[in-house]
Amino acid sequence: MYKRLTAEDILRLLEIPENYRIDGLLISGTNPKAKEYPHLFGTLKKLGISYKEENFPSGFFSDVKIIKIGDKRIWFDVVYGTAYLGELIHVASMLGSKANILLGSCGALLNSLNTGDTIIPRASYGNESSTRMYQRDNKTYLYESDSHLNSKLKKHLATRKTINEGTLVTVQAMMAETKEDIDEWMERGYVGVDMESATLFAVSNHFNVPSAALLYVGDNLAKNELVSDPAYQSTKVQRTAIHKENYEAALKTLMG
C-alpha cells in the first residue's frame, strides 16, 4: 500500500535525484495561491536573504515553490483544507524536513480575541479523517505542536503584546458550521477553529518532525463577527500586515 512507499520510491516517482533532501516546509493555509507568492518573495527581499529558486519536475507538486538559501532547501506551498496538505507534509517529511510550519488565519472562539490577534496553538483537535489515518492509536484526536518550535516563533514575535497558546479545533466544512457547533467548541475550551493545523501536527508527528502553526484571528465566531460583515472588510489592511510579519517570523525560524 501507499504508506509503505520509501523515500527512495518517492524520489523515483517525483523524478528527482537520490541525494535530494529538503530542510523545511512552509505552508500558507488560504486561497487563492497567487496572492500568497508576493508575501513570500517580498519577505525574502525585506530580510535581505539571497536565494535561488529551483524548478520542480513533478506535475503533481508543480505548484511547490522551492527556495534554496545557501545549503538549505525550503519548500513553500499554499493549501486550503487537508487532502493535498497531508500528502505534501508526508512527502516533505520523508525527504528530510526538519521543521514544518503553517501560516494562516482562524476563526476565534473567545470573546476576548480580536481581529489580528496571534495564536500559536499548543495542540489541535482533529475533526477530519487525515489525522485518524496517521495517529491511529490516538483516541483523544488531539494532536500537539512542537513546544521548542513554538518558542522560536515567539522569539521572532517579541513585539506582539498577546500570543494565545490555547487549543484549536480543525474542521473542513466552514460553510456547514452552526451556532450549536460554535457553542460546543467554546464549551470544550477551544480558542479557535481552522482547517489545517491538526493535520499538520498529526502527519508531522507520525514522522517525528517538529511542527508549529502561526495564525492570526480573522473572524470571531464567539461574537458572531463573520467574514461577510463590513467590519471584517475594514480590517483587511491590518490582517495583511500581520500576515506579512508572520512570514518573517516563520522564515527566520526555518533559517535559524
N, C-alpha and C positions, 0 to 999 in steps of 0.2 A: 504494500500500500504506500501511498504518497509520503506518509510520515516516516517511512523507512529510508527515504532518499538521503544519501550522504552529501557532504559538502562537495565531494568530487562529482557526484551526479548533478548537483545544482550547477556547478561550473560548466559542465559539459552541455547541459540543457540551455544555459544562457550564452554559450559560445564565448566564454572569457577564459583567460589563461589560468593554469593550475595554481600559480602563486598569487592570484588576485585576492586581496583582502581589503576590508573597509574598517575604519576606526570609529565611526559613529553614524547614527541615524537621526536626522532631524525631520519632524513631521509637523505640518500645519493642518489642523482639523477644521476645514472650512470649504467653501465653494464660492466662485469658480477658482480654478487653479491659476489662471493668468494674472489675477490681481495680487497673488502672493509672491510671484517671482521678483517683482521690483523690491519688495521688502527684504528678501534675501540678499540680492546683489547690492542694493542700496546700503544695507548694514555692513557688508564686507568692505565696501568703499569707505563708509564712515569710520570704520575701525582701522582703516589703513592696512587691511590684510591683503597681501599679494596671493593670488590664486590662479590656478589653471582649471578650465572646465573640460571634462572628459566626455566622450560620447558613449552611449550605451548601445551595444549591438542588438540587444534583445527587444523584440517588438512589444512583449507584454509589459516590460518595465521601461519602455522608451521615454516615459514622462519623468523618470527619475533624473534629477539634476545631480551630477557628480562633480564635487568640488575638491580639487587637490591643493592642499595648503602645506607646502614643504613636503614632508614624508607622510602626512596624514590625508586620508581619503574619507570624505563625508558624503553620505547620500542624503538628498533632500527630496521630499515629495509632499503633495497636498492630497488629503483624503477627506471623505465625507461619509462617516459610518465605518464599518469594520470588516467587510468581506475582503476587499483588496488590502486593507491595512494589515490584517492578520498574516497574509502571505508575504507582504513586504517586510514585516518585522521578523517573520520566520526565516526568510532568506538572508536578510541583513545580519541576523544573529548567527546563522550558520557560517557566514563569511567573515566572522571575526569582530563584529561591532562590540565596542567596549562600553557604549552608553547609548540608550535610545530615549530621545526627548520629544515630547508632544507640546506644541503651542496651539493656542486657540482660545475659545470662549466657552462659557457655560451659563446656564440659567440659574440664578440664585434661588435658594430655598430658605434664606434667612432675611427677616425684615431689616436687620442691621447692615446688610450688604447693599452697596450702591454700584451703579454702572461704572466700570473701570477698576473696581477693587480687584485685588490679586488673590488667587487661590493656587497653592501648591499642595495638592491633596496627599495625605499620607497613605490613602487607600481609596479604592472604588469598588462599589458593589456592582457586579456584572449581571445585568438583566438582559443578556443576549447569549447566543449559542457558542461563539468563538471561545469564550472563557471556559465553558464547560468541557470543550474538547481538549484544552491544553492543560488544565489542572483538574483532572477528573476526581481526585480524592478530596478536593476542597469543597465540602458540602456547605460551607458558610457563604460561598460565592463572593467572598470579599478578597480583593487582590491588592497587595501592598506595593507601594513605590519604594525606591531605594533612599534611605534617610541620608546617606552620605552625598548622593547626587542632589537631593533636595537642599542640603546645606550649601552646596556650591552655588546653586541657583540663587539662594537667598543672599549669599555674599555679594553677588553681582547685582542685587536689587537693594542695596543698602539704603538708598534714598526713599524707599517705599515706607510709608508710615504704618500700614497694616498689611500683613500677609496671613491669610487664613489657611490653616493646615488641617482642615477637617476632612471628612469622608464624602466622596461624591457617589452618585448613582449613575451608571451608564445605561442609557436607553436609546434604541434606534428610531423609534416611531414618534418623532416630535409632534407630528400633526394629530396623533391619536391620544395625546396626554389629556387627562380630565382633571377637574378640581379634586376628585376623590384620590387620584394618583398623587397629586401635589400634597394633599393633606397627609396621606400615608407616608410619603417620603419625609415630610417635615417631622412627623411623629417619630420616625425612626432615627432622626437626628442627622440626616444628610444635609450638607451645606449647599449643594448644588447638583445639577443634572447636566450631563454631557453625552456625547455619542461615541467616544473613542477611548477614554482613559483606562477603563477596566481591561479592555483587550490589550492595550499596550503593556500593562503590568503583567497580565496573565501569560502572554506569549513570551515576553522578555524573561519572566521568572522561570519559565519552562527551560530556557537556555542559560539560566544564571547570568543574564546580562542586566546590569543596573538600568533602571528606567525611572523617569520622572515626568510630570506634567506641569506646565506653567500656563495657567489660564487666567483670563480676565472675565469679570462679570459683564454679561451683555444685558439680557432681560432679567427681571426679577419676578419669578412666579409666585413667591410668597405674597407680594404686594399686587399681583395681577398686572404688572407692567410688562406688556408683551412687545414683540418686535413690530407689531402693527401700530403701536402708539406713537403719536407725534414726538413725545418726549424722547423716545428711543432714537429717532432720526436726528434729533437735535444734539445728541451726544456722540455722533459718528466721528467727528474730528478728535475728540478726547479718546475714544476707544482705539482709533487708528494709531495715535501717538503712543499709547501704552503698548499696543501690539508690537510696534517697531522696537520699543525698549526691551520687550521680551525676547525679540530676535537677538538683540545684543547680548543679553544675559545667557541665552542658550548657546550662542556661538562661542562666547568666552568660556563657558563651562566645558564645551566639547574640545576646545583648544587647550584647556588647562592641563 
